[in-house]
Amino acid sequence: MSKFPLWLSILILLSCQQNLKETFDIIIANVNLIDGNGGAIQTGRNIYIYEGRIIKIDSIDLSEDPSVIDGTGKYLIPGLFDCHVHTSDYEYDLPRLMHYGVTSIFVPGGSTCSNQYFKQIRELGAQDSLPAPRVFHTSQHFTMEGRHPVRTYKSSNWVEGETVFYLRDTLQIESLVQQVVQFPIQGIKLTIEEGPMPPPVPRMPQTFVDKVVAEARKNKTRVFVHVSDNTELRMAIKAGINNIIHYTGVDLDFEVDRTLIDSIYQLNVSWVTTLMIDKSFIYPLHPEWIEQSDIRTIYSASKIGDYKNPYDIVRAKAYLNFFKTEESSTPPTLKDIVTFQVEDIKTLYDNGVNMVLGTDTGNKYIFHGHSLHEEMQLLELGGMPPADIIKMGTHNAAKMLNILDDLGTIESGKMADMILLDRNPLDAIENTMSIHLIIKNGVIQQRMSLN
């Protein structure tokens, strides 16, 4: 790890002192450790934290020391990542993400995402006094005029050259890429999709996609692509893009699409799930999802929206009917909608595709923080094992963002981002909601007050 030798030196210095326990900022003792690597629980572990990093992990008896955090009967997991977050009100949204243990987020553009806005959310995420996750992001959207997302989400915030870049020909792409790489981006946000709203318009041409990828490589950056169906997926894979930030809309046939599948495996793809998009559309048919949760205590009425609105209910029923099969006389359930997708996600995961958790917050009925836990529950509902789900939201996310040396797992030398849980998430993934405390950068984080 890039900074580990420094911390190894500190550990050696600290170990020379008579009382080790007095030299650390935080010690979590006798905890059940789920380190994010996908392995079995490690029982009776002590985690030692100093100046924001994990200095060591051992299993000696610290039961007599009153200064430690007693982890007996509790479960420690890495801080969670939501790798598809949009926010237009970061002072409201970021504390709620932290409240639910989301210690890092990935923002793939948005209507408010000027360079100044990106700077503001990065700076808030970089400090420890106010609750906010670490922030990683792409460039502004590269799209075409009259296409998604500007056509889909109409707003005066979309300003060409500030929050969005319209590609009109391939000649301008070289200079646009050179412009955005001057900022601390993870890569370029490219939207191939023409947009889900009728009437249909042409997709971005393949020559544009290929040119963006070529210029990104020339400038030592990457491309994160928005696709919404198999055609756009093929276009992205053909161009060599290996970071895909939506799964919803893709429907793979692992026999018929063999060439496409093989290409995905060869590209070492990272792929963000976003199953919450499906659930969000049918929220109005399930008022219990709000009434029987803590959503009302954490989010304002304006953020929740009028889920009893007749229009939303009609739209939700129409969305369900889209998935109805000829063999069934009843509308499909949420499980029906997600199971075939999770089966494909699991097959991709088992074959080495780096599947990553993300929700697409910023859309109606997708709640910053809370919905990442819903995303995990959807994956479990479709048959994904909890250990794999946790890995997708920790290790795999950090791998996609090229920060696995510092984050994503609980290991000596890494940054101390972690969640202490009261219940075992490997028994049921909903237990990730049983949060006892949250640590980011070695500092215990303040959570929201419950009304």
C-alpha positions in Angstrom: 0.0 0.0 0.0 1.3 3.4 -0.9 1.3 4.8 2.7 1.8 1.6 4.6 5.6 1.9 5.3 5.0 5.2 7.2 2.3 3.6 9.3 4.4 0.5 9.9 7.1 2.8 11.2 4.6 4.4 13.6 3.5 1.0 14.7 7.1 0.1 15.6 7.5 3.3 17.6 4.2 2.7 19.4 5.0 -0.9 20.2 8.1 0.3 22.1 5.9 2.0 24.7 4.8 0.1 27.8 1.0 0.5 27.4 -0.1 0.1 23.8 -3.8 0.9 24.5 -3.0 4.4 25.6 -1.4 5.3 22.3 -4.4 4.7 20.0 -7.3 7.0 19.2 -9.8 4.2 19.1 -9.7 0.5 19.9 -12.7 -1.7 19.0 -12.2 -4.9 21.1 -13.5 -8.5 20.7 -15.6 -7.8 17.6 -16.8 -10.1 14.9 -14.9 -8.8 11.8 -16.3 -9.0 8.3 -13.4 -7.4 6.5 -15.0 -6.8 3.0 -12.9 -9.4 1.2 -15.8 -11.9 1.0 -14.4 -14.4 3.5 -15.8 -15.8 6.7 -16.3 -13.8 9.9 -13.2 -13.4 12.0 -14.3 -13.7 15.7 -12.7 -11.9 18.7 -10.7 -9.3 16.8 -9.3 -6.0 18.1 -9.0 -3.1 15.7 -6.5 -0.4 16.6 -6.9 3.1 15.0 -4.5 6.0 15.1 -4.7 9.2 13.1 -7.3 7.9 10.7 -5.7 4.6 9.9 -6.0 1.0 11.0 -2.6 0.3 12.7 -3.1 -3.3 13.5 -5.6 -6.1 14.1 -5.1 -8.8 16.7 -7.0 -11.0 19.1 -5.5 -10.5 22.5 -7.8 -10.2 25.5 -8.7 -6.6 26.2 -11.7 -7.3 28.3 -10.3 -5.5 31.4 -9.6 -2.2 29.7 -12.4 0.3 30.1 -11.1 2.6 27.4 -11.9 0.3 24.5 -15.2 0.1 22.5 -16.6 -3.2 23.5 -17.4 -5.1 20.3 -18.7 -8.2 22.0 -21.6 -9.6 20.1 -21.3 -6.9 17.5 -20.2 -7.0 13.8 -17.8 -4.7 12.1 -17.9 -4.1 8.3 -16.1 -1.6 6.1 -17.8 1.8 5.4 -20.3 1.4 2.5 -20.0 3.0 -1.0 -22.9 4.1 -3.1 -21.4 4.3 -6.6 -24.2 6.1 -8.3 -25.3 9.2 -6.5 -26.7 12.5 -7.8 -27.2 15.4 -5.4 -28.6 18.8 -6.1 -28.6 19.8 -2.3 -25.5 18.3 -0.8 -25.9 20.0 2.6 -29.1 18.0 3.0 -28.1 14.8 1.2 -24.6 14.1 2.5 -25.4 13.9 6.2 -28.2 11.4 5.4 -25.8 9.3 3.4 -23.5 9.2 6.4 -26.3 8.4 8.8 -26.8 5.1 7.0 -23.1 4.2 7.0 -22.4 5.4 3.4 -18.8 6.7 4.0 -17.9 7.1 0.3 -19.9 8.1 -2.8 -19.3 8.3 -6.5 -21.1 11.1 -8.4 -21.4 10.5 -12.1 -22.3 14.1 -13.0 -25.7 15.8 -12.7 -27.5 19.0 -13.5 -25.9 21.0 -10.7 -22.4 19.6 -11.2 -20.3 22.5 -12.3 -16.6 22.5 -11.4 -17.4 24.7 -8.4 -20.1 22.4 -7.2 -17.8 19.4 -7.5 -15.2 21.3 -5.4 -17.7 22.1 -2.7 -18.9 18.5 -2.2 -15.3 17.2 -2.3 -14.2 19.6 0.4 -17.2 18.7 2.6 -16.4 15.0 2.1 -12.7 15.6 3.0 -13.3 16.9 6.5 -14.4 14.9 9.6 -16.2 17.5 11.8 -19.5 17.6 9.8 -21.0 14.2 8.7 -20.4 13.7 5.0 -19.0 10.8 3.0 -15.9 11.0 0.9 -16.7 12.2 -2.6 -15.4 10.8 -5.9 -16.8 11.9 -9.2 -16.6 11.9 -13.0 -16.5 14.8 -15.3 -19.7 16.6 -16.3 -21.9 14.6 -18.8 -20.7 14.1 -22.3 -23.9 13.7 -24.3 -25.6 15.2 -27.4 -28.2 18.0 -27.6 -31.7 16.8 -27.1 -30.6 13.5 -25.5 -30.5 12.0 -22.0 -30.2 13.3 -19.3 -31.0 16.9 -20.3 -34.2 15.9 -22.2 -35.3 13.5 -19.5 -34.7 15.8 -16.5 -35.4 19.3 -17.8 -33.8 22.0 -15.7 -32.3 25.4 -16.1 -29.3 24.0 -14.2 -28.1 22.3 -17.4 -25.7 24.9 -18.8 -23.5 23.9 -21.8 -19.8 24.1 -20.9 -20.5 24.2 -17.2 -22.7 21.2 -16.2 -22.9 19.4 -19.5 -21.0 19.1 -22.7 -22.8 18.5 -26.0 -20.9 16.5 -28.6 -21.6 17.9 -32.1 -18.7 16.4 -34.0 -15.7 14.3 -33.2 -13.2 17.2 -33.7 -14.2 18.9 -30.5 -13.8 15.8 -28.3 -10.0 16.1 -28.0 -10.2 19.6 -26.5 -13.1 18.7 -24.2 -11.2 15.8 -22.8 -8.1 17.9 -22.2 -10.3 20.4 -20.5 -11.9 18.1 -18.0 -8.8 16.1 -17.0 -7.4 19.3 -15.4 -9.8 18.5 -12.5 -9.6 15.6 -10.0 -12.0 13.3 -11.8 -12.2 9.5 -11.8 -13.0 9.6 -15.5 -15.4 11.0 -18.2 -19.2 10.5 -17.8 -20.5 9.4 -21.3 -24.2 9.0 -22.0 -24.9 6.9 -25.1 -28.6 6.6 -24.4 -30.9 8.8 -26.3 -33.3 9.0 -23.4 -36.3 7.0 -22.1 -38.8 9.7 -23.0 -40.7 9.6 -26.4 -40.4 10.4 -29.2 -37.2 8.3 -29.8 -34.2 10.0 -31.2 -30.9 8.5 -32.5 -28.3 7.2 -30.1 -24.9 8.8 -29.9 -23.0 7.5 -33.0 -20.4 4.8 -32.4 -17.7 7.0 -33.9 -18.3 9.6 -31.1 -18.1 6.8 -28.5 -14.8 5.5 -29.9 -13.3 9.0 -30.1 -14.1 9.7 -26.4 -12.5 6.5 -25.4 -9.4 7.1 -27.5 -8.9 10.6 -26.1 -9.5 9.5 -22.6 -6.8 6.9 -22.9 -4.4 9.4 -24.5 -5.0 11.6 -21.4 -4.6 8.8 -18.9 -8.2 8.8 -17.7 -11.2 6.5 -18.0 -14.8 6.5 -19.3 -17.8 5.7 -17.2 -20.7 5.0 -19.5 -24.5 5.2 -19.1 -26.3 2.5 -21.0 -29.9 1.4 -20.8 -30.2 -1.6 -23.1 -28.2 -4.3 -24.9 -27.6 -2.3 -28.0 -25.9 0.5 -26.0 -24.0 -2.1 -24.0 -22.6 -3.6 -27.2 -21.6 -0.1 -28.3 -19.8 0.5 -25.1 -18.0 -2.9 -25.1 -17.0 -2.5 -28.7 -15.3 0.8 -27.8 -13.5 -0.9 -25.0 -15.3 0.9 -22.1 -15.1 -1.2 -18.9 -16.9 1.0 -16.4 -20.7 0.7 -16.7 -22.8 2.7 -14.2 -26.2 1.1 -14.8 -27.4 -2.5 -14.9 -31.2 -1.8 -15.1 -32.4 -2.1 -18.7 -29.9 -4.7 -19.8 -31.2 -8.3 -20.3 -28.5 -10.7 -21.1 -28.9 -14.1 -22.6 -25.8 -16.1 -21.7 -26.2 -18.5 -24.6 -27.3 -16.2 -27.4 -25.1 -13.3 -26.4 -22.0 -15.5 -26.1 -19.7 -13.1 -28.0 -20.8 -10.1 -26.0 -20.5 -12.0 -22.7 -16.9 -13.1 -23.6 -16.0 -9.6 -24.4 -17.3 -8.4 -21.1 -15.2 -11.0 -19.3 -12.1 -10.1 -21.3 -12.4 -6.3 -20.5 -12.3 -6.7 -16.7 -15.6 -4.8 -16.4 -16.8 -2.9 -13.3 -20.6 -2.6 -13.4 -22.9 -0.7 -11.0 -26.2 -2.4 -10.1 -28.9 0.4 -9.7 -31.8 -2.0 -9.1 -33.4 0.7 -7.0 -34.6 2.3 -10.3 -37.1 -0.6 -10.6 -38.2 -0.4 -7.0 -38.6 3.4 -7.2 -41.1 3.1 -10.0 -43.5 0.9 -8.0 -43.1 2.7 -4.6 -46.6 4.3 -4.9 -48.1 0.8 -4.8 -46.5 0.0 -1.5 -47.1 2.8 1.0 -45.8 0.4 3.7 -42.3 0.8 2.4 -42.4 4.3 3.8 -44.8 3.9 6.7 -43.0 0.9 8.2 -39.5 2.3 7.9 -37.6 5.2 9.4 -37.9 7.2 6.1 -40.4 9.7 7.6 -38.1 10.5 10.5 -35.0 11.1 8.4 -36.4 12.8 5.2 -38.6 15.9 4.9 -42.1 15.5 3.3 -40.9 17.4 0.3 -38.1 14.9 -0.3 -40.4 11.9 0.2 -43.0 13.3 -2.2 -46.7 12.5 -2.6 -46.5 8.7 -3.1 -50.3 8.6 -2.9 -50.6 10.8 -6.0 -53.0 9.1 -8.5 -50.7 9.8 -11.4 -47.8 8.0 -9.7 -50.0 5.1 -8.9 -51.2 4.7 -12.5 -47.6 5.0 -13.7 -46.5 2.3 -11.2 -49.2 -0.1 -12.4 -48.1 0.5 -16.0 -44.5 -0.2 -15.1 -45.5 -3.5 -13.5 -47.5 -4.5 -16.6 -44.4 -4.0 -18.7 -42.9 -7.0 -16.9 -46.0 -9.1 -17.1 -45.7 -12.4 -19.0 -48.2 -14.2 -21.1 -48.2 -17.2 -18.7 -49.2 -15.0 -15.7 -52.7 -13.7 -15.0 -51.4 -11.4 -12.2 -49.0 -8.5 -12.2 -45.4 -9.4 -11.3 -44.1 -8.7 -7.8 -40.9 -6.8 -6.9 -39.2 -10.2 -6.5 -40.3 -11.2 -10.1 -38.8 -7.9 -11.4 -35.4 -8.2 -9.7 -34.8 -12.0 -9.7 -33.9 -12.4 -13.4 -31.6 -9.4 -13.1 -29.9 -10.7 -10.0 -29.5 -14.1 -11.5 -27.5 -12.4 -14.3 -25.6 -10.2 -11.9 -24.6 -13.3 -9.9 -23.5 -15.1 -13.0 -21.4 -12.1 -14.0 -20.0 -11.8 -10.5 -19.1 -15.5 -10.3 -17.2 -15.1 -13.6 -15.1 -12.2 -12.3 -17.0 -9.1 -13.3 -16.5 -6.5 -10.6 -20.1 -5.9 -9.7 -20.6 -2.7 -7.5 -23.4 -1.3 -5.5 -25.1 1.9 -6.6 -28.7 3.3 -6.4 -29.0 6.3 -8.8 -30.1 8.6 -5.9 -31.6 11.9 -7.1 -34.5 10.1 -8.7 -37.9 10.1 -7.0 -38.3 7.5 -4.3 -34.6 6.7 -4.2 -33.4 8.1 -0.8 -29.8 9.2 -0.1 -28.4 6.6 2.3 -31.5 4.6 3.1 -31.8 3.2 -0.5 -28.4 1.7 -0.5 -29.7 -0.7 2.1 -32.7 -1.3 -0.1 -30.4 -2.0 -3.0 -28.6 -4.7 -0.9 -32.0 -6.2 0.1 -33.1 -6.4 -3.5 -29.9 -8.3 -4.4 -30.6 -10.7 -1.5 -34.3 -11.0 -2.6 -33.0 -12.2 -6.0 -30.7 -14.8 -4.5 -27.3 -13.0 -3.9 -25.5 -14.1 -0.8 -25.0 -11.4 1.9 -21.2 -11.8 2.0 -21.0 -11.1 -1.8 -23.4 -8.1 -1.4 -21.2 -6.6 1.3 -18.1 -7.1 -0.9 -19.8 -5.3 -3.8 -20.5 -2.3 -1.6 -17.0 -2.1 -0.1 -14.1 -3.9 -1.8 -15.5 -3.9 -5.3 -16.4 -0.2 -5.2 -13.0 0.8 -4.0 -11.5 -1.4 -6.8 -13.6 0.3 -9.4 -12.4 3.7 -8.2 -8.8 2.6 -8.0 -8.6 3.4 -4.3 -8.3 -0.2 -2.9 -4.9 0.5 -1.4 -6.6 2.9 1.1 -10.3 2.0 1.3 -12.8 -0.8 0.8 -11.7 -3.4 3.4 -10.7 -3.5 7.0 -7.0 -4.3 7.0 -3.9 -2.9 8.6 -2.6 0.2 7.0 -5.9 1.2 5.4 -8.1 4.3 6.3 -10.4 3.6 9.2 -13.9 3.8 7.5 -16.1 1.2 9.2 -19.6 0.5 10.6 -20.2 -1.3 13.9 -23.5 -3.3 13.7 -25.6 -4.8 16.5 -26.7 -7.8 14.3 -25.0 -10.1 11.9 -25.5 -9.0 8.2 -24.5 -12.4 7.0 -27.7 -13.8 8.6 -29.8 -11.2 6.7 -28.6 -8.2 4.8 -31.2 -6.0 6.4 -29.0 -6.2 9.5 -26.8 -3.6 7.9 -29.4 -1.2 9.2 -28.7 -2.1 12.8 -26.0 0.6 13.0 -24.3 1.0 16.5 -21.8 3.6 15.3 -20.0 4.8 12.2 -16.3 5.7 11.9 -14.9 7.7 9.0 -11.2 8.5 8.9 -10.8 7.3 12.4 -13.5 9.7 13.8 -16.9 8.5 15.2 -19.5 10.2 13.1 -22.6 12.1 14.2 -25.9 10.5 13.0 -29.2 12.2 12.3 -31.5 13.0 15.3 -34.7 10.9 15.1 -37.9 12.8 15.5 
